[in-house]
């Protein structure tokens, strides 16, 4: 490693070669400071995503970084009802759901809206509810037809 990509106090003040020259106890102390900084920053990110209602998207994205994180994400998937219980019904600032793969279909918003629709409306057979809309793309100067899929109900 040639440089330290972190923005913590330790990584800003020390370079890799300087850290290698330190004795073991001093390196451990600096590593503890670094780890504390990284942990606090991660907690801040999690709080922000909770506030914005985008925690699921954040967890889904982060889980792709390492196989053990993905295993932890799959454990959350198995307990999705617990996450939904504390998931806000409406979001403050951010709109939309990012679909990465088939696991995105258990996004808390998708499940909540599906339950809300199936509890409040009765359909016969298979029903797909969608809302077509023209989205102007000002950069390209064209209009694009987007379909916003709301729910698929199987009876």
PAZAPA-4460 file (N, C-alpha, C; in steps of 0.05 Angstrom, whole numbers, plus 32768, in hexadecimal, padded with zeros to 4 digits):
% residues 155
    n_x    n_y    n_z   ca_x   ca_y   ca_z    c_x    c_y    c_z   seq   type   mol
   8011   7FE9   8000   8000   8000   8000   8012   8019   8000     1      X     A
   800D   802B   7FED   801D   8043   7FEB   8012   805B   7FFA     2      X     A
   7FF8   805B   7FFE   7FEC   8072   800C   7FD4   8067   801C     3      X     A
   7FCA   8078   802E   7FB3   8071   803E   7F9B   8080   8034     4      X     A
   7F87   8072   8029   7F70   807F   801C   7F5C   808C   8030     5      X     A
   7F5F   8087   8049   7F4D   8091   805D   7F51   80AF   8062     6      X     A
   7F3D   80BC   806D   7F3F   80D9   8073   7F41   80DF   8091     7      X     A
   7F46   80CA   80A1   7F48   80CE   80BE   7F62   80DC   80C5     8      X     A
   7F63   80E5   80DE   7F7A   80F4   80E8   7F94   80E4   80E5     9      X     A
   7F93   80CA   80EB   7FAA   80B9   80E9   7FB4   80B7   80CC    10      X     A
   7FA2   80B1   80BA   7FA9   80AD   809E   7FB1   80C7   8090    11      X     A
   7FA7   80DE   809A   7FB0   80F7   808F   7FCC   80FF   8098    12      X     A
   7FD3   80F8   80B1   7FED   8100   80BC   8004   80ED   80B7    13      X     A
   7FFD   80D4   80B2   8012   80C0   80AF   8011   80B4   8094    14      X     A
   8029   80AD   8089   8029   809D   8070   8030   8080   8077    15      X     A
   802F   806F   8064   8033   8052   8068   804E   804C   8073    16      X     A
   8062   8059   8067   807E   8053   8070   8083   805C   808D    17      X     A
   8077   8073   8095   807A   807C   80B0   806D   8068   80C4    18      X     A
   8056   805E   80BD   8048   804B   80CE   8058   8031   80D1    19      X     A
   8065   8029   80BB   8075   8010   80BC   808D   8013   80CE    20      X     A
   8097   802B   80D1   80AF   8030   80E2   80A8   8032   80FF    21      X     A
   808F   8036   8106   8087   8038   8122   8089   801D   8130    22      X     A
   808B   801E   814A   808B   8005   8159   806E   7FFA   815A    23      X     A
   806B   7FE1   8161   8051   7FD4   815F   803C   7FE1   8170    24      X     A
   8043   7FE9   8188   802F   7FF6   819B   8024   8010   818F    25      X     A
   8036   8020   8184   802D   803A   8178   801C   8035   8160    26      X     A
   8023   8022   814F   8013   801B   8138   7FF7   8011   8140    27      X     A
   7FF6   8001   8155   7FDC   7FF8   815F   7FCB   800F   8169    28      X     A
   7FD7   8022   8177   7FC8   8039   8181   7FBD   8049   8169    29      X     A
   7FCD   804E   8155   7FC4   805D   813E   7FAE   804D   812F    30      X     A
   7FB1   8033   812D   7F9D   8023   8120   7F83   8024   812F    31      X     A
   7F84   8024   8149   7F6C   8027   815A   7F5E   8041   8154    32      X     A
   7F6D   8057   8152   7F61   8071   814C   7F54   8071   8130    33      X     A
   7F63   8065   811D   7F58   8063   8102   7F3E   8053   8102    34      X     A
   7F3D   803C   810F   7F26   802B   810F   7F0E   8039   811D    35      X     A
   7F14   8048   8132   7EFF   8058   813F   7EF3   806C   812C    36      X     A
   7F04   807B   811E   7EFB   808F   810B   7EE9   8082   80F5    37      X     A
   7EF3   806C   80EA   7EE4   805E   80D5   7EC9   8054   80DF    38      X     A
   7EC8   804A   80F7   7EAF   8040   8103   7E9C   8057   8108    39      X     A
   7EA5   806D   8112   7E94   8084   8116   7E88   808F   80FC    40      X     A
   7E99   8090   80E7   7E90   8099   80CD   7E7B   8086   80C2    41      X     A
   7E7F   806C   80C6   7E6B   8059   80BC   7E50   805C   80CB    42      X     A
   7E51   8060   80E5   7E39   8065   80F4   7E2B   807E   80EA    43      X     A
   7E3A   8093   80E4   7E2E   80AB   80D9   7E20   80A6   80BF    44      X     A
   7E2C   8096   80AD   7E20   808E   8094   7E07   807F   8098    45      X     A
   7E07   806C   80AA   7DEF   805C   80B0   7DD9   806D   80BA    46      X     A
   7DDF   8080   80CD   7DCA   8092   80D7   7DBF   80A3   80C1    47      X     A
   7DCF   80AC   80AF   7DC6   80BC   8098   7DB3   80AC   8087    48      X     A
   7DBA   8094   8081   7DA9   8083   8070   7D8F   807B   807E    49      X     A
   7D90   8078   8098   7D78   8073   80A7   7D65   808B   80A5    50      X     A
   7D71   80A3   80A9   7D61   80BB   80A7   7D55   80C0   808C    51      X     A
   7D64   80B9   8077   7D5B   80BD   805B   7D49   80A6   8052    52      X     A
   7D47   8091   8062   7D37   807A   805A   7D44   8069   8045    53      X     A
   7D5F   806A   8042   7D6D   805B   802E   7D80   8046   803A    54      X     A
   7D7A   803D   8052   7D8C   802A   805F   7D8E   8010   804F    55      X     A
   7D78   8006   8045   7D79   7FED   8036   7D8C   7FF0   801E    56      X     A
   7D89   8006   800F   7D9B   800A   7FF7   7DB8   800A   8000    57      X     A
   7DBE   8018   8016   7DD9   801A   8021   7DE4   7FFF   8029    58      X     A
   7DD3   7FEF   8037   7DDC   7FD5   803F   7DE1   7FC3   8027    59      X     A
   7DCF   7FC5   8014   7DD2   7FB4   7FFC   7DEB   7FBB   7FED    60      X     A
   7DF2   7FD5   7FEB   7E0A   7FDD   7FDD   7E23   7FD4   7FED    61      X     A
   7E23   7FD9   8007   7E3A   7FD2   8018   7E3F   7FB4   8019    62      X     A
   7E29   7FA4   8017   7E2C   7F87   8019   7E3C   7F7B   8002    63      X     A
   7E3E   7F8A   7FEC   7E4D   7F80   7FD5   7E6B   7F83   7FD7    64      X     A
   7E74   7F90   7FED   7E91   7F95   7FF0   7EA1   7F7C   7FF8    65      X     A
   7E95   7F6C   8008   7EA3   7F54   8013   7E8F   7F3D   8017    66      X     A
   7E98   7F25   8012   7E86   7F0E   8015   7E79   7F0B   8031    67      X     A
   7E88   7F12   8046   7E7D   7F0F   8061   7E67   7F25   8066    68      X     A
   7E6A   7F3C   8059   7E55   7F51   805B   7E3C   7F47   804C    69      X     A
   7E40   7F3A   8036   7E29   7F30   8027   7E1A   7F1A   8037    70      X     A
   7E29   7F09   8045   7E1D   7EF5   8057   7E0C   7F03   806C    71      X     A
   7E17   7F18   8078   7E08   7F27   808C   7DEF   7F34   8080    72      X     A
   7DF1   7F3D   8067   7DD9   7F49   805A   7DC4   7F33   8056    73      X     A
   7DCC   7F1B   804F   7DB9   7F05   804C   7DAB   7EFE   8066    74      X     A
   7DB9   7F02   807D   7DAC   7EFE   8097   7D97   7F13   809C    75      X     A
   7D9C   7F2B   8093   7D88   7F41   8096   7D70   7F39   8085    76      X     A
   7D75   7F2F   806D   7D5F   7F27   805B   7D4D   7F12   8069    77      X     A
   7D59   7F00   8078   7D49   7EEC   8086   7D38   7EF8   809C    78      X     A
   7D3F   7F10   80A5   7D2F   7F1D   80BB   7D24   7F38   80B1    79      X     A
   7D1B   7F38   8098   7D12   7F51   808C   7CFA   7F5D   809B    80      X     A
   7CE9   7F4D   80A7   7CD2   7F58   80B5   7CDA   7F6A   80CC    81      X     A
   7CF1   7F63   80D9   7CFB   7F75   80EF   7D03   7F90   80E4    82      X     A
   7D10   7F8F   80CD   7D19   7FA8   80C1   7D01   7FB9   80B8    83      X     A
   7CED   7FAC   80AD   7CD5   7FBA   80A3   7CC7   7FC8   80BA    84      X     A
   7CC6   7FBB   80D1   7CB8   7FC5   80E8   7CC2   7FE1   80EF    85      X     A
   7CDC   7FE7   80EB   7CE7   8000   80F3   7CED   8012   80DB    86      X     A
   7CE6   8009   80C3   7CEB   8018   80AB   7CD6   802E   80A8    87      X     A
   7CDE   8047   80A2   7CCB   805D   809F   7CB9   8059   8087    88      X     A
   7C9F   8061   808A   7C8C   805E   8074   7C92   8072   805E    89      X     A
   7C9A   808A   8066   7CA1   809E   8051   7CBE   80A7   8055    90      X     A
   7CC9   80B0   803F   7CE5   80B9   8040   7CE7   80D7   8040    91      X     A
   7CFB   80E1   804E   7CFD   80FE   8050   7D07   810B   8036    92      X     A
   7D1E   8102   802C   7D2B   8110   8016   7D2F   8100   7FFC    93      X     A
   7D37   80E7   7FFF   7D3F   80D7   7FE8   7D27   80C7   7FDE    94      X     A
   7D25   80C5   7FC3   7D0F   80B6   7FB7   7D1C   80A0   7FA6    95      X     A
   7D0D   808A   7FA3   7D15   8075   7F91   7D22   805D   7F9F    96      X     A
   7D21   8047   7F91   7D2D   802E   7F9B   7D41   8025   7F86    97      X     A
   7D59   801E   7F8E   7D6D   8014   7F7C   7D6B   7FF5   7F7C    98      X     A
   7D67   7FEA   7F64   7D66   7FCD   7F62   7D81   7FC2   7F58    99      X     A
   7D8E   7FB3   7F6A   7DA8   7FA7   7F63   7DA4   7F8B   7F57   100      X     A
   7D93   7F7B   7F63   7D8F   7F60   7F5B   7D75   7F55   7F67   101      X     A
   7D71   7F3B   7F68   7D58   7F31   7F71   7D54   7F36   7F8F   102      X     A
   7D69   7F3B   7F9E   7D65   7F42   7FBB   7D58   7F5D   7FBE   103      X     A
   7D59   7F6E   7FAA   7D4C   7F88   7FAB   7D2D   7F85   7FAD   104      X     A
   7D23   7F6E   7FA5   7D06   7F6A   7FA6   7CFC   7F68   7FC3   105      X     A
   7D0E   7F64   7FD6   7D06   7F64   7FF2   7D0D   7F7E   8000   106      X     A
   7D11   7F93   7FF0   7D16   7FAE   7FFB   7CFE   7FB4   800D   107      X     A
   7D03   7FBF   8025   7CED   7FC5   8038   7CD6   7FD5   802B   108      X     A
   7CDD   7FE9   801A   7CC8   7FF9   800D   7CB7   7FE8   7FFB   109      X     A
   7CC3   7FD6   7FEC   7CB4   7FC5   7FDA   7CA1   7FB3   7FEA   110      X     A
   7CAB   7FA7   7FFF   7C9A   7F96   800F   7C83   7FA6   801D   111      X     A
   7C8A   7FBD   8028   7C76   7FCE   8035   7C60   7FD7   8022   112      X     A
   7C68   7FE0   800A   7C54   7FE9   7FF6   7C44   7FD1   7FEC   113      X     A
   7C51   7FBB   7FE8   7C42   7FA3   7FE0   7C2D   7F9B   7FF4   114      X     A
   7C34   7F9B   800E   7C21   7F95   8023   7C0B   7FAA   8024   115      X     A
   7C12   7FC3   8021   7BFE   7FD8   8022   7BEA   7FD5   800B   116      X     A
   7BF4   7FD0   7FF3   7BE2   7FCC   7FDC   7BD1   7FB3   7FE0   117      X     A
   7BDD   7F9D   7FE8   7BCE   7F85   7FEA   7BBA   7F86   8001   118      X     A
   7BBF   7F96   8015   7BAB   7F99   802B   7B95   7FAC   8024   119      X     A
   7B9A   7FBF   8013   7B86   7FD4   800D   7B77   7FD0   7FF3   120      X     A
   7B82   7FC0   7FE1   7B75   7FBC   7FC7   7B73   7F9E   7FC1   121      X     A
   7B5E   7F96   7FB3   7B5A   7F7A   7FAB   7B5A   7F79   7F8D   122      X     A
   7B6B   7F67   7F83   7B6D   7F62   7F66   7B68   7F45   7F61   123      X     A
   7B5F   7F3F   7F49   7B5C   7F23   7F42   7B71   7F1C   7F2D   124      X     A
   7B7B   7F04   7F2F   7B90   7EFB   7F1D   7BAB   7F09   7F23   125      X     A
   7BBB   7F0A   7F0E   7BD5   7F17   7F11   7BD2   7F34   7F07   126      X     A
   7BDB   7F47   7F17   7BD8   7F63   7F11   7BF3   7F71   7F14   127      X     A
   7BFA   7F7F   7F00   7C12   7F90   7F01   7C09   7FAD   7EFF   128      X     A
   7C10   7FBC   7F13   7C09   7FD8   7F14   7C22   7FE8   7F0D   129      X     A
   7C1F   7FF9   7EF9   7C36   800A   7EF2   7C2D   8026   7EEA   130      X     A
   7C40   8037   7EEA   7C39   8053   7EE4   7C4D   805D   7ECF   131      X     A
   7C44   805F   7EB6   7C56   806A   7EA1   7C59   8088   7EA4   132      X     A
   7C71   8092   7EA0   7C75   80AE   7EA1   7C8C   80B6   7E8E   133      X     A
   7C89   80CD   7E82   7C9E   80D8   7E71   7CB1   80E8   7E82   134      X     A
   7CCA   80E1   7E81   7CDF   80EF   7E90   7CF0   80FF   7E7D   135      X     A
   7CEF   811A   7E7E   7D00   8129   7E6C   7D1E   8127   7E74   136      X     A
   7D2F   8122   7E61   7D4B   8121   7E67   7D57   813B   7E5A   137      X     A
   7D5B   814F   7E6A   7D64   8169   7E61   7D80   8168   7E55   138      X     A
   7D91   8156   7E5E   7DAC   8155   7E54   7DAC   814A   7E37   139      X     A
   7D9C   8136   7E32   7D9B   812A   7E17   7D87   8137   7E05   140      X     A
   7D74   8146   7E10   7D60   8153   7E00   7D4A   8140   7DF6   141      X     A
   7D47   812A   7E04   7D32   8116   7DFC   7D20   8110   7E14   142      X     A
   7D09   8104   7E0D   7CF8   80FB   7E23   7CF9   80DC   7E23   143      X     A
   7CF9   80D1   7E3A   7CFC   80B4   7E3D   7CE3   80AA   7E4B   144      X     A
   7CD7   8094   7E42   7CC0   8089   7E4E   7CC9   8075   7E64   145      X     A
   7CC3   807B   7E7D   7CCA   806A   7E94   7CB1   805D   7E9F   146      X     A
   7CB4   8044   7EA7   7C9E   8037   7EB5   7CA6   8032   7ED2   147      X     A
   7C96   803C   7EE3   7C9B   8039   7F00   7C8A   8021   7F09   148      X     A
   7C96   800A   7F0E   7C87   7FF3   7F17   7C81   7FF6   7F35   149      X     A
   7C68   7FF5   7F3C   7C60   7FF8   7F58   7C5E   7FDE   7F66   150      X     A
   7C51   7FCA   7F5A   7C4B   7FB2   7F68   7C43   7F9B   7F55   151      X     A
   7C4B   7F83   7F5C   7C40   7F6C   7F4E   7C32   7F5B   7F62   152      X     A
   7C18   7F57   7F5E   7C08   7F48   7F71   7C00   7F2E   7F65   153      X     A
   7C06   7F18   7F72   7BFE   7EFE   7F68   7BE8   7EF3   7F7B   154      X     A
   7BD2   7EEC   7F6F   7BBB   7EE1   7F7F   7BB9   7EC4   7F79   155      X     A
***
